[in-house]
Amino acid sequence: MSIAEPDGGGDADSSQTYGYPQLRLAENRPTLDPQTAPRIEKSQSSALWRFFFPDLPPIDPNARGTIPSLDGIRAISILIVAISHAGLGWLVPGGFGVTIFFFLSGYLITTLMRKESTKTGTVALGKFYIRRSLRILPPCYIVVGALLVVDLALGVAFSWYGVLSHVLYYTNYYKMLGSGPLLSGLGVLWSLAVEEHFYLIFPLLYLASLRLPRPAQGTLLAGICLLVLAWRCLLVLQFHAPVERVFEATDTRLDSILWGCCFAILANPALGDRHSRWISHWSLTVVAIGVIFFSLLAFRQPWFRETFRYSLQSIALIPIFAGAVRWFDRGPYLLLNTYFMRLLGAYSYTIYLTHYSIFLGLKALHLDRFPIAFPVMMVLSFVAAAIMYQIVDLPCARLRKRFGA
């Protein structure tokens, strides 16, 4: 995830900047210290409180801080997904939350690669794959192992081939084959499979394109996005492919990630690209929000939903992300950088991994009605994420620094 990531899920330290003048935001901006930003009160004397609500580093886009607003965007994404899964899927579009995670992953990973290639002239693929593995695999495998024990203990039916699909990250294609039940609640790993396939392929493509000027790189990626759109249209309009086939397959959803890569290459506000100024203008953001609402609410034809909607939403995210990163300390973007939103974003990967399994447990206890299910599910997921953050994520983050770019 940037689910990822982050991401659908990103590195805890992966959005660091290097402080080079050419890699800064277009303007020097003040540090936004989470200790002085709006946040929940916490007792400095309580070790337990600090365990669940740890201090976060200040946001400093001019030095070695994180890219502003990304954790806040992760928080919004996981809330969209969780609310949808908690019983309001008819009203809240959980799929759009996943699209945001996809776009964020593409943007973040490509930004990191641009920084590394600017500094070294290349991208160290071995170190990249090690860092990605340390970020993604440990939490996922811990959750898979825990649910395997629970399902065995409770006698819940599952397929060992399904477990293998979780471990090897092909849950999306396994689900399409309908070969047997998955572990409880881990159908959500389809999106992690899409991201993992992207992580395997994209670094090779980016490395091969380094000799091209950036406009040519962006054009290449946009061309691939259009090919994916054409492939979706062919599957839906000509072959009448099932919704799940189009929604969950890597070959039909990869463009949601690649549009984030295009943004990172052509108009990246975190790297001072000149086009990012006009793309981040508030008027374009308003238009982009209107396009997203149109794609979700106004035009709901099935053929449009499974073809053009993903492309429109991904392109519309470009000015929204540009504004959130460039103007992080102004207006509504301040909300994305409050302590709680940043913390929820830092916890979002484990929350994504665990929330639906917890919801199914509540359903078994007849507690799956929305007013009850959502807060209970989020509290339990938050606790699991806090434990994972302290015991797994932070140690792995320190280990990843040994393989830093």
C-alpha positions in Angstrom: 0.0 0.0 0.0 1.6 3.2 0.1 -1.1 0.8 1.1 0.3 0.7 0.9 3.1 1.8 1.7 1.9 3.2 2.4 2.2 2.5 1.7 -0.3 0.6 0.3 2.5 1.1 2.0 5.8 3.3 1.9 8.9 3.2 4.1 8.8 4.8 7.5 12.0 6.6 6.5 11.5 6.4 2.7 10.2 9.9 2.2 13.3 11.6 3.5 14.8 14.4 1.4 18.5 14.9 1.0 18.7 18.6 1.4 20.3 19.3 -2.0 19.3 22.7 -3.2 17.9 21.3 -6.5 15.8 18.7 -4.6 14.1 21.1 -2.2 10.6 22.5 -2.5 10.5 25.6 -4.6 10.5 27.8 -1.5 12.1 27.6 1.9 9.3 26.8 4.3 9.2 26.8 8.1 9.4 23.5 9.9 6.0 22.3 11.1 6.7 20.8 14.5 4.2 18.2 15.6 4.8 19.2 19.2 3.2 22.6 18.4 0.8 21.6 15.6 -2.8 20.6 16.6 -2.6 17.2 18.2 -4.1 15.1 20.9 -2.8 15.7 24.4 -0.6 13.0 25.8 1.1 12.5 29.1 4.9 12.7 28.9 5.1 10.5 32.0 3.1 7.6 30.7 5.3 5.0 29.0 2.2 3.1 27.9 0.7 6.3 26.3 4.0 6.9 24.5 3.9 3.4 23.2 0.6 3.9 21.4 1.1 7.6 20.7 4.9 8.0 20.0 6.6 11.3 19.2 6.9 11.9 15.4 9.7 13.9 13.8 8.9 17.5 12.7 8.0 18.1 9.1 10.9 19.9 7.5 10.8 20.0 3.7 14.1 21.9 3.5 16.2 19.3 5.3 15.9 15.6 6.0 12.2 15.6 6.9 9.4 13.6 5.3 7.5 14.7 2.2 4.7 16.7 3.7 1.1 15.5 3.8 1.7 12.0 2.6 1.0 10.4 6.0 -2.2 12.5 6.2 -3.2 11.3 2.8 -2.6 7.7 3.9 -4.8 8.3 6.9 -7.7 9.5 4.7 -7.2 6.5 2.4 -7.4 4.0 5.2 -10.4 5.7 6.7 -12.2 5.5 3.3 -11.4 1.8 3.0 -12.3 0.9 6.6 -15.6 2.8 6.6 -16.5 1.0 3.4 -15.7 -2.4 4.8 -17.5 -1.6 8.0 -20.9 -1.6 6.3 -21.1 1.6 4.3 -19.7 0.3 1.1 -22.9 1.5 -0.7 -22.1 5.0 0.3 -18.3 5.3 0.8 -16.3 4.1 -2.2 -13.6 1.9 -0.6 -12.1 1.3 -4.0 -11.2 4.9 -4.3 -9.2 4.7 -1.1 -7.2 1.9 -2.7 -6.7 4.0 -5.8 -5.2 6.8 -3.6 -2.9 4.2 -2.0 -1.8 3.1 -5.5 -1.1 6.6 -6.7 0.8 7.5 -3.6 3.0 4.4 -3.9 4.0 5.4 -7.5 4.7 9.0 -6.5 6.8 8.1 -3.5 8.8 5.3 -5.0 9.6 7.4 -8.1 10.5 10.4 -6.0 13.0 8.3 -4.1 14.5 6.9 -7.3 14.8 10.4 -8.8 16.7 11.5 -5.7 19.0 8.5 -5.8 19.7 8.8 -9.6 20.4 12.5 -9.2 22.9 11.8 -6.5 24.6 8.6 -7.8 23.7 8.5 -11.5 21.9 5.2 -11.1 19.5 3.2 -8.8 20.9 0.4 -6.7 18.3 -2.3 -7.4 19.6 -4.8 -4.8 19.3 -2.2 -2.0 15.9 -1.1 -3.3 14.5 -4.6 -3.1 16.0 -5.2 0.3 14.4 -2.0 1.6 11.1 -2.9 0.1 11.2 -6.4 1.5 12.0 -5.1 5.0 9.1 -2.6 4.9 6.4 -4.9 3.4 7.1 -8.5 4.3 7.5 -8.7 8.1 4.1 -7.1 9.0 2.3 -9.0 6.3 3.8 -12.4 7.2 3.1 -11.8 10.9 -0.5 -11.1 10.2 -0.8 -14.1 7.8 0.8 -16.3 10.5 -1.5 -15.0 13.2 -4.6 -15.6 11.1 -3.4 -19.0 10.1 -3.2 -20.0 13.8 -6.7 -18.4 14.5 -8.4 -20.1 11.6 -6.8 -23.5 12.5 -7.9 -23.1 16.1 -11.5 -22.1 15.2 -11.8 -24.7 12.5 -12.4 -22.1 9.8 -12.1 -23.5 6.3 -9.2 -22.2 4.1 -7.0 -23.4 1.3 -3.3 -23.9 1.7 -3.0 -22.7 -1.8 -4.7 -19.6 -0.7 -2.1 -19.2 2.1 0.6 -19.6 -0.5 -0.9 -16.8 -2.6 -0.7 -14.5 0.5 3.0 -15.4 1.0 4.0 -15.1 -2.6 1.8 -12.0 -3.4 -0.5 -13.3 -6.1 -3.8 -13.1 -4.1 -5.4 -11.0 -6.8 -5.0 -13.7 -9.5 -5.7 -16.5 -7.1 -9.1 -14.9 -6.2 -10.0 -14.8 -9.9 -9.3 -18.6 -10.2 -11.7 -19.3 -7.3 -9.5 -22.2 -6.2 -10.5 -22.2 -2.6 -11.1 -19.9 0.5 -8.5 -17.5 1.7 -7.6 -16.9 5.3 -10.2 -14.8 7.1 -10.2 -11.3 6.0 -7.1 -11.5 3.8 -8.9 -11.0 0.5 -7.6 -7.4 0.9 -4.1 -8.6 0.0 -5.1 -8.4 -3.6 -4.0 -4.7 -3.6 -0.7 -5.6 -2.0 -0.1 -8.1 -4.8 -0.6 -5.3 -7.4 1.9 -3.1 -5.6 4.4 -5.9 -5.2 4.3 -6.6 -8.9 4.9 -2.9 -9.5 7.9 -2.9 -7.2 9.4 -5.9 -9.1 8.9 -4.4 -12.5 9.1 -0.6 -12.3 12.7 -0.1 -11.0 13.9 -2.0 -14.0 11.9 0.2 -16.3 13.0 3.4 -14.6 16.7 2.3 -14.7 16.4 1.6 -18.4 14.9 5.0 -19.0 17.5 7.1 -17.1 19.2 8.1 -20.4 16.0 9.7 -21.6 15.1 13.3 -20.7 12.4 13.6 -18.0 9.7 14.7 -20.5 10.4 11.5 -22.5 10.3 9.4 -19.4 6.9 10.9 -18.4 5.6 10.4 -22.0 6.7 6.8 -21.9 4.8 6.1 -18.6 1.7 8.0 -19.8 1.8 5.8 -22.9 1.8 2.7 -20.8 -1.1 4.1 -18.8 -3.1 4.6 -22.0 -2.3 1.0 -23.1 -3.6 -0.3 -19.7 -6.8 1.8 -20.2 -7.2 0.3 -23.7 -6.7 -3.2 -22.3 -9.4 -2.5 -19.7 -11.8 -1.3 -22.4 -11.2 -4.4 -24.5 -11.8 -6.7 -21.6 -15.0 -4.9 -20.5 -16.6 -3.9 -23.8 -15.5 -6.8 -26.0 -15.0 -9.8 -23.7 -17.4 -8.7 -20.9 -14.9 -9.5 -18.2 -16.2 -9.8 -14.6 -15.9 -6.8 -12.3 -13.4 -8.6 -10.1 -11.1 -9.4 -13.0 -10.8 -5.7 -14.0 -10.8 -4.3 -10.4 -8.1 -6.5 -8.9 -5.7 -7.6 -11.6 -2.3 -6.1 -11.9 -2.5 -5.8 -15.7 -5.7 -3.7 -15.4 -4.8 -1.6 -12.3 -1.2 -0.8 -12.8 -1.9 2.6 -14.4 -3.3 3.9 -11.1 0.3 3.5 -9.7 2.0 4.7 -12.9 0.1 8.0 -13.0 1.7 8.7 -9.6 5.1 7.9 -11.2 4.3 10.4 -14.1 3.6 13.1 -11.5 6.8 12.4 -9.6 8.8 12.7 -12.9 7.2 15.7 -14.6 5.8 18.0 -11.9 7.1 17.0 -8.5 6.7 19.7 -5.9 9.0 17.9 -3.4 11.8 18.2 -6.0 11.1 21.8 -7.0 9.9 21.0 -10.5 8.7 24.3 -12.1 5.4 22.8 -13.5 4.3 21.9 -9.9 3.5 25.5 -9.1 0.7 25.9 -11.6 -0.5 22.3 -11.2 -0.9 22.9 -7.4 -3.1 26.0 -8.0 -6.3 25.9 -6.0 -8.5 26.2 -9.1 -7.2 23.0 -10.5 -7.7 21.3 -7.2 -11.3 22.3 -7.1 -11.8 21.0 -10.7 -10.0 17.7 -9.7 -12.3 17.2 -6.7 -15.3 17.8 -9.0 -14.0 15.2 -11.4 -13.6 12.7 -8.6 -17.2 13.3 -7.3 -18.4 13.0 -10.9 -16.7 9.6 -11.3 -18.1 8.3 -8.0 -21.6 9.7 -7.9 -22.8 11.4 -11.1 -22.0 8.8 -13.7 -22.4 5.3 -12.5 -22.6 3.2 -15.7 -20.9 -0.1 -15.2 -18.9 0.2 -18.4 -17.5 3.6 -17.3 -16.9 2.4 -13.8 -14.6 -0.4 -14.9 -12.8 1.4 -17.7 -12.3 5.2 -17.6 -13.1 5.8 -14.0 -9.7 4.6 -12.7 -7.9 6.7 -15.2 -9.9 9.9 -14.4 -9.5 9.5 -10.7 -5.7 8.9 -10.9 -5.2 12.0 -13.1 -7.4 14.1 -10.8 -5.2 13.1 -7.9 -2.2 15.0 -9.5 -3.3 18.6 -8.6 -4.6 17.4 -5.2 -1.2 15.8 -4.3 0.7 18.8 -5.7 -1.3 21.2 -3.5 -1.0 19.0 -0.5 2.8 18.7 -0.8 3.6 22.3 -1.8 1.1 24.1 0.5 1.3 21.7 3.4 1.4 24.5 6.0 -1.6 26.4 4.6 -5.4 26.2 4.7 -7.1 22.8 4.6 -3.7 21.0 4.0 -2.8 21.7 7.6 -5.2 19.0 8.7 -3.1 16.4 6.8 -0.1 17.3 8.9 -1.7 17.2 12.4 -0.3 14.7 14.8 -3.2 12.3 14.7 -3.4 12.2 10.9 0.3 11.6 10.6 0.1 8.8 13.2 -2.8 7.2 11.6 -0.9 7.3 8.3 2.1 5.7 9.9 -0.1 2.9 11.2 -2.1 2.6 8.0 -0.3 -0.5 6.6 -1.0 -2.7 9.6 -4.5 -1.2 9.9 -5.1 -2.2 6.3 -3.8 -5.7 6.9 -5.9 -6.4 10.0 -9.1 -4.3 9.8 -11.2 -6.7 7.7 -10.3 -9.8 9.7 -11.4 -7.9 12.8 -14.6 -6.9 11.1 -15.4 -10.6 10.3 -14.7 -11.4 13.9 -17.2 -8.8 15.0 -19.7 -10.1 12.4 -19.4 -13.6 13.9 -20.4 -12.0 17.2 -23.3 -10.2 15.6 -21.6 -6.8 16.2 -21.3 -5.9 12.5 -23.8 -3.0 12.4 -22.1 0.2 11.4 -22.5 2.4 14.5 -20.8 -0.4 16.5 -18.5 -2.1 14.0 -16.5 0.9 12.7 -15.2 2.3 16.0 -14.5 -1.1 17.6 -12.8 -2.3 14.4 -10.7 0.9 14.2 -9.7 0.8 17.9 -8.6 -2.9 17.7 -6.8 -2.3 14.4 -5.1 0.8 15.9 -3.8 -1.2 18.9 -2.5 -3.9 16.6 -0.8 -1.3 14.4 0.8 0.4 17.4 2.3 -2.9 18.6 3.5 -3.7 15.1 5.0 -0.2 14.8 7.0 -0.5 18.0 8.1 -4.1 17.7 8.5 -4.6 14.0 8.3 -1.4 11.9 10.8 0.8 13.9 13.5 -2.0 14.1 13.1 -2.7 10.4 13.3 1.0 9.6 16.6 1.2 11.4 17.8 -1.9 9.5 16.7 -0.3 6.2 18.9 2.6 6.8 21.9 0.3 6.4 20.7 -0.1 2.8 19.8 3.6 2.3 20.3 5.2 -1.1 
